[in-house]
Amino acid sequence: MTVRAAVDSYLRHVSIERGLATNTVAAYRRDLALYSGWLGERGIDEPREITSAAVSDFVRHLATRADSPLTASSVARILSTVRGWHRFLLEEGVVDADVAHDSKPPKLASRLPKAISIDKVTALLAATDGDGVQQLRDKALLELLYATGARVSEAVDLNVDDVLEEDMLRLRGKGGKQRMVPVGSYARAALDAYLVRARPTLSVRGKATPALFLGLRGQRVSRQNAWLIIRAAAERAGIDVEVSPHTLRHSFATHLLAGGADVRVVQELLGHSSVATTQIYTLVTADTLRDMYTTAHPRAR
């Protein structure tokens, strides 16, 4: 079997048998096209010809290539795809050993999420006050993002019937995984006002759609639309730092942990597959506590 045929077999496997999302399969295809192209340039045409040294050389190549070297996070992501492919080849009996098993990704820098203060979140949400159709829609969207910690893609993918009784919301996360998250009273009030007083007006402007959040022409709000809505609200609020949809997700997690929420509860609410991802936010909270201590305690310095 050639490398190209083995790649095609793996992509069919993750698409059909594992049922991965289209975007995920497309990312795997790009990563493996890069890998197979690099192998071909070195005369490696069959999976059995690949060695552990070749995998290591490929990782170094990604990080040091003259033409736009990749960041550590990008290298780690591509290596994860490559390792999955090699593991598949071993399971299918195409090769006798997993030569990528011991390959290590580059160490990632610890990047703390960017959150804004509660006062700034309050000002951001207040910047959408009003009785106009667009204002009611924007208020509901921003209140929901902050109340649930939803990713922007999850928010714009919501349908009306995802707003459940008992103040719960159904979100569809990465890999099609669903989770239920509570909606606070402020967000629920904003959603109710939007659904009763704004969405019916927007819905008659376009084709029938189950989408929860609609644009001014009656179509589903896009991720780009959501980003522009938040940026415009931040400008009206006079917030002097960059604010994006993800800022509200980061602020949601940081404020919950600062308020005493258990990290595993926050993990479930965010839809993180690993608690290690959520624990990054505890570093933010620790930094905040350290700053407060240094400022307030008479013998801290």
N, C-alpha and C positions, 0 to 999 in steps of 0.2 A: 504493500500500500504506500502511495506517495504521501508526502506531507500535505499537499493540497487536498487529496481525497480524505485524509484523516481529519483535516479541519472541517470539511463539508459534513462529514459524519457526525462530528461533535456538535456542530451548529444545529443539525437536525435533531440530535438528542436533546439539547437544552430547550429547543423550541417546541418540539412535539411531545416528547416523553416527560420532560420536567415542567413544561408549560410556562417557561419564563416570559416576562413581558417583552414586547417587541423592541422597546428601546434598549433593554438589557442585552438581547440577542444581537442587536446592531452594534452595541459597544464591544461585545465579544468578537464579532466579525472584524471590526477595525483593528482590535488588538492583535488578533491572530494573523491578519493580513500583514501587519508590520513585522511580526515574528517570522512568519513563513518567508516573507521577502528577504529578511536579513539572513535566514538560513540558506535560501537559494543563492544569494550572492557569495556564499562560502562553499558552495557545491554540495550542500546537504539536502538531499532530495527525499530521503525516507526517514520516518520516525526512529527506526533502529540505529540510524547513524548519529543521532543527537546524543551528546555526552553532557555530563554535569558541568564540565568546563565551558561548553558552548552556551548553556543557559546562563552561567555567571558572566560570561563575556557579553552576552546580549544585554543583561541588566546594566553592566558598566557602560556599554555603548549608549543606552538610552540617556544616561545621566551626563555623559561627557561628549556626545556627538557635537561636531562643529556647527551643524545646522540645527539651531534651536534645541538645546539640551532640555530634557524634561525635568520638572520638579520632582522632589522625593515622593509626593503623594501620587503623581501621575505614574511614576515608575512602579510604585507599590501596586497600583490598580492593575497595570498591564501584567505584572508578574503574577498577580492573583489569577488572572485569566489563563496565563500560560501554565501555571501549576494545575489548574482545573483540567486543562486539555491533556496534560501528561498523565494525570491520575485516571482520566477516562481511558486513555490508550492502554494503561496497565490493566484496568478492569475488563476491557474488551479483548485482552490477549494479543493486542497488536505488538506490544513490546514486553520484555521480560522484567524490566525495572523502571521505576519512576525516577528519572534522572533529575527532575526539578524539585523533588521532595525536600531536600535540604537547602534549597536556595532561599536566601534571606533578603527581604526588601530593605531598602535604605531606611535609616532611622528618621521618623517624621518629627519635625519640630512641633513642640507643644503650642498650638495656637488657641488662645482663649477666645471663646465666642464673644461677639460684640453685643452687649445689651445696653439698654438705656434705662435711666432711673424711672421710678414709678411716677414722679412728677412729670417727666417728659412724655411718658406714655399717656398720662391723663391729658396733657396739652395736645398731643397728637389726636386723640380720640375726640376731644372737644372741638378740634378744627373741622370736624365733619358735621357739627350741629346744624340743624335746619329742617325745614319741612318740604323742601324740593325733592323731586323724584331721585335725582342723582345724589343728593345729600343723604337721603334715607338709605340708599343702596350702599354708599361708601361707609356710612356709620355701621351698618350691619356687617359688612365685610371686615372692617378693621376690628370691631369689637369681637367678632368670631375668631379672627386670627390670634388675638391676644388672649382670649378666654380659653382657647383649646390647644394652643401651641401647634396648630396644623401647619404643614408645609403649604406654600402657596399653590402648588400643583394639586394638593388634596382639596384645598378650599374651592378652587375654580372648577374642579371635577364634581363637586357636590350637586346632587339633584334635590328637588323639593322634598321628596319622600325620605331623604336622609336626615331630615330634621324630625326627630322622634319625640314621642311623649315622654313625660318624666324628665324633661330638660336634658335629653341626651342627643348626641349627634353621632352618625355613622360615618367614619372616614375610611377611605381606601388608600393604603400606604404603598410603599415599595413592594414590588413583587405581587401586587394584587391583594395583600393582606388587609383584612378589615379589622378595625378596632372601634369600640364605643368610648366616647369621651363625654364628660358632663359639660353642660353649658351654663355659665353663671347667669345671675338675674339680669345684669346689665346687657349682656350679649343677647339673651333671650328676648328682652324687651325690644332691643334694636332689630332683631330678626322678625319679631311679630309686626312691628311697625312697617318694616320693609315689605313683608309678605302681604299685608292688608292694603297699604296705601301707595306702594310704589311698583312692586313687581307686576300687578295686573296691567298697569299703564305701559310698562316696558314690553310685556309679552305680546301685546297686540301690534307692535311695530315690526315684528318679524315672524318667521315660521314657528310653529308650535315646537317647544322644546321643554324637557323636564328640568333643565338647568336651574339651579337655585339663583345664582347671580347672573343678571343679564346686563348687556351693554345698552347704550342708548338706541340702538337699532334693533333691539330684541334678540340679539345673539348671545351665546354664552360668553361671559367675560374671560379673556385670555390671561395667561401669566403676565404678559407684557402690560396689559391694561391694569392689572392689579398693582404692578410695580409703579406705574405712573400715578395711580390713585393715591398710593401711600406717599410718594415723593411730593405730590402736590399738597397733601395734608401737612407734611412735615414743613414745607415752605411757609404755609399759612400759619403754622404754630410757632414759627421762628426757631425751630430746632437747628442748632449749629453743627450737628454731626450727620453723617450719611445714614439715612434710614431706608431699609428695604423690607420686603415681606419677611425675610429670615430674621431681621432684627426683632420683630415681635415674637417669633418663635424662641429666640435666645432669651428675650426678656421674660417670657412666660416661664421658662425653666429656671432661670436665675432667681426670679422673685419667689417662685414656689419653694425652692430649696432654702432661700434666705428666711422664708417664713416657717421653716421647720418640716417641710414635706419630706417623706422618705424617698431616697434616691431611686428605689425600685418602683415606687408608685409613679414617679416622674418618668422613669424609663417606659413604663406601660403607656402613659399618656402621650409621650412623644413618638411611640412606635419604634423605639430603638431595639434592634435585635440583640445588642450586647450592652450590659450595664456599664462597661468601660467607656462607651461613648458618652453616656449620660454623666459619668463621674467628672468629665471635663468641667462641667458647670460648678462642681463643688470647689474647684480651684478659684473660680471667680468669687464665690461666696467667701472663701477663706481670705482672699485678697481684700475684700470689702471689710471683713471683720478686723483684719490686721490694720487697715488704714484708720478705721474708727478707733481702735485701741490706741494707736500711736497718737492720734489727735486728742483723745479725751483723757487718757490716764496721765496723772501728773509725773509719774516716774517711768514712763514708757520710753523716754529718750535720754 
